[in-house]
Amino acid sequence: MMSRQKKLQFYQSVSEEAAGNITKTVGNWTNFLDSAAKMYKYPFPDQLLIHTQRPDATACAPIEMWNDSFNRWVKRGTKGIALIDDTGNYPRLKYVFDVSDTGGSSHNSRPVHLWEMKQEHNEIVTEALANVHGEMGNTLPESFRNIAYQLACKYYSDNFREIRFCAEGSILDEHDDDNLRVAIEDALTNSIAYTLMSRCGFNTDAYFVDEDFNFINDFDTPDMVYALGTAANELSAQVLRDIESAIKKYEREQTVERSQSNEHEADIQPSRGLPVAGHQVERTAERTDSTIGAVRDNEESISERTQEDDVQLNAVERDSVPTSARNGRIGELSVGGNDKTSDGEEQSAR
């Protein structure tokens, strides 16, 4: 049986190899972005390991969260997805499981809600993004590109010195300042826009061609891969959190409206006439309050389980290139601090 230290070293080498592979081809990079789009609440290093071990994962959490918060059990024999936690005094392994690895009885397990972009959401999402980012495009994909370009330009302006330092030894180091700026802004713009469209269900093949990602081979050192991956992750996560918030607010309001409409219809009894007005108001108010509470409980996704998840990332206002040493969340699910297997023991369901 492999020791804790050897396991850690093994997954460190897996992460390093993955970082080298994702920028070798356009297909490798876009496949990673598709995976990262579902895992946007986790930092880039965790996205990398998730993509390498389980590229089809959609929502992950530690076994304790599945058990305690969702009354779901992890299927026997399922192997955990290993992540490297380097936030303490020394790095160690922690494990998460995808929702597809879990089950539960229908009467006591909590459903896992993952937000979905639908046609009816276009207007409210556009309005929400316009309030944050200003003028939008004629379509959401066009708006995503505009927002991505704004964020990319701001990011480079704030971090160009650190980017120049990270570029040492890479192909990008041969660029003068103007060409380096263009390369970084183009790389980030297309990567962010692709991530947004992928997570929102758009057919990315209709909006991107391979030439849009010709830059990827220039990110040929670990420093530049991590700089690009971290920036693309944090910047796109800002926008996706705003979209998620707008959609969930809309869905809550629609649910309450449907409930009120049903209550109104139920209170109209033709055989007995209309109920007393005051009695109807009391009943409606009481049931509406109850409905709102139930909706909030049922629609609360795993990503809203911790206070940290409510904090919007703001990478463009940071003073330096973001680092990989961060706690994070995968997909829609937040990783809780109660990680009983973070001592490096490989976790699997027994």
Backbone hydrogen bonds, N-H to C=O, Kabsch-Sander energy under -0.5 kcal/mol:
donor,donor_aa,acceptor,acceptor_aa,energy
7,K,3,S,-2.5
8,L,4,R,-2.5
9,Q,5,Q,-2.5
10,F,6,K,-2.4
11,Y,7,K,-2.4
12,Q,8,L,-2.1
13,S,9,Q,-2.0
14,V,10,F,-2.0
15,S,11,Y,-2.2
16,E,12,Q,-2.2
17,E,13,S,-2.5
18,A,14,V,-2.3
19,A,15,S,-2.3
20,G,16,E,-1.6
21,N,17,E,-1.6
22,I,18,A,-2.2
24,K,21,N,-1.8
25,T,21,N,-0.5
29,W,25,T,-1.8
30,T,26,V,-2.7
31,N,27,G,-2.3
32,F,28,N,-1.8
33,L,29,W,-2.4
34,D,30,T,-2.1
35,S,31,N,-1.7
36,A,32,F,-3.3
37,A,33,L,-2.2
38,K,34,D,-0.8
38,K,35,S,-0.6
39,M,35,S,-0.9
40,Y,37,A,-0.8
41,K,331,G,-0.6
42,Y,39,M,-2.2
46,D,43,P,-0.6
47,Q,43,P,-2.3
48,L,44,F,-2.5
49,L,45,P,-1.7
50,I,46,D,-2.6
51,H,47,Q,-2.8
52,T,48,L,-1.9
53,Q,49,L,-2.2
54,R,50,I,-3.5
57,A,54,R,-2.0
60,C,330,I,-0.6
61,A,97,F,-1.8
65,M,62,P,-0.6
66,W,62,P,-1.8
67,N,63,I,-2.4
68,D,64,E,-3.2
69,S,65,M,-1.8
70,F,65,M,-1.1
70,F,66,W,-0.5
71,N,67,N,-0.7
72,R,66,W,-3.0
73,W,103,G,-2.7
75,K,101,D,-3.1
77,G,349,A,-3.0
78,T,75,K,-2.0
80,G,347,Q,-2.2
81,I,96,V,-3.3
82,A,80,G,-0.6
83,L,94,K,-3.0
85,D,83,L,-0.6
85,D,92,R,-3.4
86,D,84,I,-0.8
92,R,85,D,-1.8
94,K,83,L,-2.3
96,V,81,I,-1.8
97,F,61,A,-2.7
99,V,59,A,-2.1
101,D,98,D,-2.0
102,T,99,V,-1.7
103,G,73,W,-2.4
108,N,105,S,-1.0
109,S,105,S,-2.0
110,R,70,F,-2.2
113,H,111,P,-0.7
114,L,112,V,-0.6
115,W,113,H,-0.5
118,K,116,E,-0.5
121,H,118,K,-1.7
122,N,119,Q,-1.5
125,V,121,H,-2.7
126,T,122,N,-2.5
127,E,123,E,-2.3
128,A,124,I,-2.1
129,L,125,V,-2.6
130,A,126,T,-2.4
131,N,127,E,-1.7
132,V,128,A,-0.7
132,V,129,L,-0.6
133,H,129,L,-3.4
134,G,130,A,-1.9
143,S,139,T,-2.3
144,F,140,L,-3.1
145,R,141,P,-1.9
146,N,142,E,-2.1
147,I,143,S,-2.8
148,A,144,F,-2.6
149,Y,145,R,-2.3
150,Q,146,N,-2.2
151,L,147,I,-2.6
152,A,148,A,-2.5
153,C,149,Y,-2.5
154,K,150,Q,-2.2
155,Y,151,L,-2.4
156,Y,152,A,-2.4
157,S,153,C,-2.3
158,D,154,K,-2.0
159,N,155,Y,-1.6
160,F,156,Y,-1.1
163,I,159,N,-2.4
164,R,160,F,-2.5
165,F,161,R,-1.8
166,C,162,E,-2.5
167,A,163,I,-1.9
168,E,165,F,-1.2
170,S,167,A,-2.4
172,L,218,D,-0.8
173,D,167,A,-0.6
173,D,170,S,-1.2
174,E,171,I,-1.7
175,H,172,L,-1.5
180,L,176,D,-2.5
181,R,177,D,-2.3
182,V,178,D,-2.2
183,A,179,N,-2.3
184,I,180,L,-2.5
185,E,181,R,-2.8
186,D,182,V,-2.6
187,A,183,A,-2.2
188,L,184,I,-2.7
189,T,185,E,-2.6
190,N,186,D,-2.3
191,S,187,A,-1.9
192,I,188,L,-3.0
193,A,189,T,-2.4
194,Y,190,N,-2.2
195,T,191,S,-2.0
196,L,192,I,-2.5
197,M,193,A,-2.4
198,S,194,Y,-2.7
199,R,195,T,-2.4
200,C,196,L,-1.8
201,G,198,S,-1.2
202,F,197,M,-2.4
204,T,202,F,-1.1
206,A,203,N,-1.8
207,Y,204,T,-1.4
208,F,204,T,-1.7
212,D,209,V,-2.0
213,F,210,D,-2.1
214,N,211,E,-1.2
216,I,213,F,-1.8
217,N,214,N,-0.8
218,D,215,F,-2.2
219,F,216,I,-1.4
220,D,218,D,-1.6
225,V,221,T,-2.4
226,Y,222,P,-2.5
227,A,223,D,-2.1
228,L,224,M,-2.5
229,G,225,V,-2.9
230,T,226,Y,-2.5
231,A,227,A,-1.9
232,A,228,L,-2.8
233,N,229,G,-2.0
234,E,230,T,-2.6
235,L,231,A,-2.5
236,S,232,A,-1.9
237,A,233,N,-2.1
238,Q,234,E,-1.3
239,V,235,L,-1.1
240,L,236,S,-2.5
241,R,237,A,-2.3
242,D,238,Q,-1.4
243,I,239,V,-2.2
244,E,240,L,-2.8
245,S,241,R,-2.5
246,A,242,D,-2.1
247,I,243,I,-2.5
248,K,244,E,-2.5
249,K,245,S,-2.1
250,Y,246,A,-2.1
251,E,247,I,-2.6
252,R,248,K,-2.3
253,E,249,K,-2.2
254,Q,250,Y,-2.4
255,T,251,E,-2.2
256,V,252,R,-2.3
257,E,253,E,-2.3
258,R,254,Q,-2.3
259,S,255,T,-2.2
260,Q,256,V,-2.6
261,S,257,E,-2.3
262,N,258,R,-2.3
263,E,259,S,-2.4
264,H,260,Q,-2.3
265,E,261,S,-2.2
266,A,262,N,-2.3
267,D,263,E,-1.8
268,I,264,H,-0.8
268,I,265,E,-0.6
269,Q,267,D,-0.9
269,Q,273,G,-0.6
272,R,269,Q,-1.4
273,G,269,Q,-1.7
280,Q,276,V,-2.2
281,V,277,A,-2.3
282,E,278,G,-2.0
283,R,279,H,-2.4
284,T,280,Q,-2.9
285,A,281,V,-2.7
286,E,282,E,-2.6
287,R,283,R,-2.8
288,T,284,T,-2.8
289,D,285,A,-2.4
290,S,286,E,-1.9
291,T,287,R,-2.8
292,I,288,T,-2.9
293,G,289,D,-2.0
294,A,290,S,-2.2
295,V,291,T,-3.0
296,R,292,I,-2.5
297,D,293,G,-2.0
298,N,294,A,-2.9
299,E,295,V,-2.8
300,E,296,R,-0.6
301,S,299,E,-0.7
303,S,332,E,-0.8
304,E,301,S,-1.9
305,R,302,I,-1.7
309,D,306,T,-0.7
310,D,307,Q,-1.5
311,V,308,E,-1.4
312,Q,310,D,-0.6
317,E,314,N,-1.6
318,R,315,A,-1.8
326,R,324,S,-1.8
329,R,41,K,-2.3
330,I,333,L,-1.2
332,E,58,T,-0.5
333,L,330,I,-2.5
334,S,302,I,-0.9
335,V,328,G,-0.7
336,G,334,S,-0.7
339,D,337,G,-1.9
340,K,338,N,-1.0
342,S,339,D,-1.5
344,G,93,L,-0.9
344,G,341,T,-1.3
349,A,78,T,-2.0
